[in-house]
Amino acid sequence: MNTKFDARDLSLFALFSGLYVIFNFIQMTAAGSYTIYGPLQLRLADCLIALSALLGWPVVAGVTVGCLLTNAYYFLGPVDVIFGPIANLIAASLILLLRRRQFFACVVGALPVGFIVGGYLWMFPFLVPAFLESMPAWITMIVMIVLITVSSLIAIAGIGYALLRVMNRPGIIESLESHGLKTVS
C-alpha cells in the first residue's frame, strides 16, 4: 500500500469530509435532528466509512474530520465532539486494515461506533428514551450501546457494504484509477 499522501489524496480527504457533513445536514433537514442525534440515530453518512476499504487513508481522515465538524456544529457537548470522531477513526481504520474480508470488516467497523457513542450518549438525559428514565445508569448505558450498535450495523455493514460492493465493480475501479485515484483493495 502506498503511504505517500499527495494532492489527490488531499482532495479525496476534503471530498469525504464535506460529504459526511452534507449527508448529515440533508438528513437532519429532511428527517429531523433526532435521526442523527438520539438513541435511535441512523447516520446515513456513516455508510461512507465503509469506503475506506476501497480508497484508504483519505477516507479514514475524511470521515473522522467530517464527524468532528458535524458534532462541533450540532454541539451536544465536548464528549461528543471528541469521542464521536475517535469512534469514526477507529471504525474506518479497522475497515481499512481488514479490507480483504469486506463484509467482516464492515461489521467489525460498526462496533466501535456503537460501543463508543452508545457508551456516552446515556449521559445526555434528553437523548434517553422515556422507558429508560427510571432505570439505573448502567442499564441505560447498555441499552444505548445496543441501540447505537444496531444503527451503526445498518449504516456501515448494511448500506455501506452495499455501496462498497457497487464501487468495487471492475468498470468503476478502472474508471477511478484512470482518473488518478489510488485504490487499496
C-alpha positions in Angstrom: 0.0 0.0 0.0 1.3 3.4 -1.0 1.8 5.6 2.1 2.7 8.8 0.2 -0.1 11.4 0.7 -0.4 13.7 -2.4 -2.8 16.4 -3.7 -5.3 13.8 -5.0 -5.4 12.2 -1.5 -5.9 15.7 0.0 -8.8 16.3 -2.4 -10.3 13.0 -1.6 -10.0 13.7 2.1 -11.7 17.1 1.6 -14.4 15.4 -0.5 -15.3 12.8 2.1 -15.1 15.4 5.0 -17.6 17.5 3.0 -19.8 14.6 2.0 -20.1 13.4 5.6 -21.2 16.9 6.8 -23.6 17.4 3.9 -25.2 14.0 4.2 -25.8 14.7 7.9 -27.2 18.2 7.2 -29.6 16.9 4.5 -30.7 14.0 6.7 -31.3 16.4 9.7 -33.2 18.9 7.5 -35.3 16.2 5.8 -36.0 13.8 8.8 -35.2 15.8 11.9 -32.2 16.1 14.2 -33.2 13.0 16.3 -32.3 10.8 13.3 -28.6 11.7 13.7 -28.6 12.6 17.4 -30.5 10.3 19.6 -30.9 6.8 20.9 -32.2 5.5 17.6 -29.9 7.6 15.4 -29.2 6.2 12.0 -26.5 8.4 10.5 -26.7 7.6 6.8 -23.3 9.4 6.4 -21.7 6.6 8.3 -22.1 4.5 5.1 -19.1 6.4 3.8 -16.9 4.8 6.5 -17.1 1.5 4.5 -15.4 3.1 1.5 -12.1 3.3 3.5 -11.7 -0.4 2.4 -11.5 0.9 -1.2 -9.9 4.3 -1.1 -7.8 4.1 2.1 -6.5 6.7 4.4 -8.1 9.8 2.7 -11.5 8.3 3.6 -10.4 7.4 7.1 -9.3 11.0 7.7 -12.3 12.4 5.8 -15.0 10.7 7.8 -13.1 11.5 11.0 -12.9 15.2 10.3 -16.4 15.2 8.8 -17.7 13.8 12.1 -15.7 16.3 14.1 -17.2 19.2 12.0 -20.8 17.8 12.3 -20.5 17.2 16.0 -18.9 20.6 16.6 -21.7 22.3 14.6 -24.6 20.4 16.3 -22.9 20.8 19.6 -24.1 18.2 22.2 -21.0 18.7 24.3 -17.3 18.2 24.3 -17.6 14.5 24.9 -19.5 14.1 21.6 -17.1 16.4 19.8 -14.1 14.3 21.0 -15.3 10.7 21.1 -17.6 10.7 18.0 -14.7 11.4 15.7 -12.5 8.9 17.6 -15.2 6.3 17.0 -15.2 7.0 13.3 -11.4 7.0 13.1 -11.2 3.6 14.8 -14.1 2.2 12.7 -12.6 3.4 9.3 -9.1 2.2 10.3 -10.4 -1.2 11.2 -12.3 -1.5 7.9 -9.1 -0.4 6.0 -7.0 -2.9 7.9 -9.5 -5.8 7.4 -10.4 -4.8 3.8 -9.6 -8.3 2.4 -12.8 -9.6 4.0 -15.0 -6.6 3.3 -18.3 -7.7 4.9 -16.5 -8.8 8.1 -14.6 -5.5 8.1 -17.8 -3.5 7.8 -19.4 -5.5 10.7 -16.3 -5.1 12.9 -16.0 -1.4 11.9 -19.6 -0.7 13.1 -18.8 -1.9 16.6 -16.5 0.9 17.8 -19.2 3.5 16.8 -21.8 1.5 18.7 -19.7 1.0 21.8 -18.1 4.4 22.0 -21.0 6.6 21.0 -23.6 4.4 22.9 -21.2 4.4 25.8 -21.6 8.2 26.3 -25.0 9.1 24.9 -26.7 7.9 28.1 -25.1 10.9 29.8 -27.4 13.3 27.8 -30.7 12.9 29.6 -32.7 14.5 26.7 -31.5 11.7 24.4 -32.5 8.8 26.7 -35.8 7.2 25.7 -38.6 7.6 28.3 -38.8 3.9 29.1 -35.2 4.1 30.4 -35.5 7.2 32.6 -36.2 5.3 35.8 -33.5 2.6 35.1 -30.1 2.5 36.7 -27.4 4.3 34.7 -25.6 1.0 33.8 -28.8 -0.4 32.2 -29.4 2.8 30.3 -25.8 2.7 29.0 -26.1 -0.9 27.9 -29.4 -0.3 26.1 -27.9 2.8 24.4 -24.9 0.8 23.3 -27.1 -1.8 21.8 -29.3 0.8 20.0 -26.4 2.7 18.6 -24.6 -0.6 17.6 -27.7 -1.7 15.7 -27.9 1.7 13.9 -24.2 1.5 13.0 -24.5 -2.0 11.7 -27.4 -0.9 9.4 -25.4 2.2 8.2 -21.9 0.7 7.9 -22.4 -3.1 7.4 -25.7 -2.8 5.5 -25.8 0.4 3.4 -22.0 1.0 3.5 -21.2 -2.6 2.4 -23.7 -2.4 -0.4 -22.1 0.9 -1.6 -18.7 -0.7 -1.3 -19.8 -3.6 -3.4 -21.1 -1.3 -6.1 -17.9 0.8 -6.1 -15.8 -2.4 -6.3 -17.1 -3.3 -9.7 -14.3 -3.6 -12.3 -15.7 -0.9 -14.5 -15.9 1.6 -11.6 -12.5 0.6 -10.3 -10.9 1.1 -13.7 -12.6 4.5 -14.1 -11.4 5.6 -10.7 -7.9 4.5 -11.3 -7.9 6.0 -14.8 -8.6 9.4 -13.2 -5.6 9.0 -10.9 -7.3 7.8 -7.8 -5.5 5.1 -5.8 -7.5 2.1 -4.6 -6.3 -0.2 -1.9 -8.4 -3.3 -2.5 
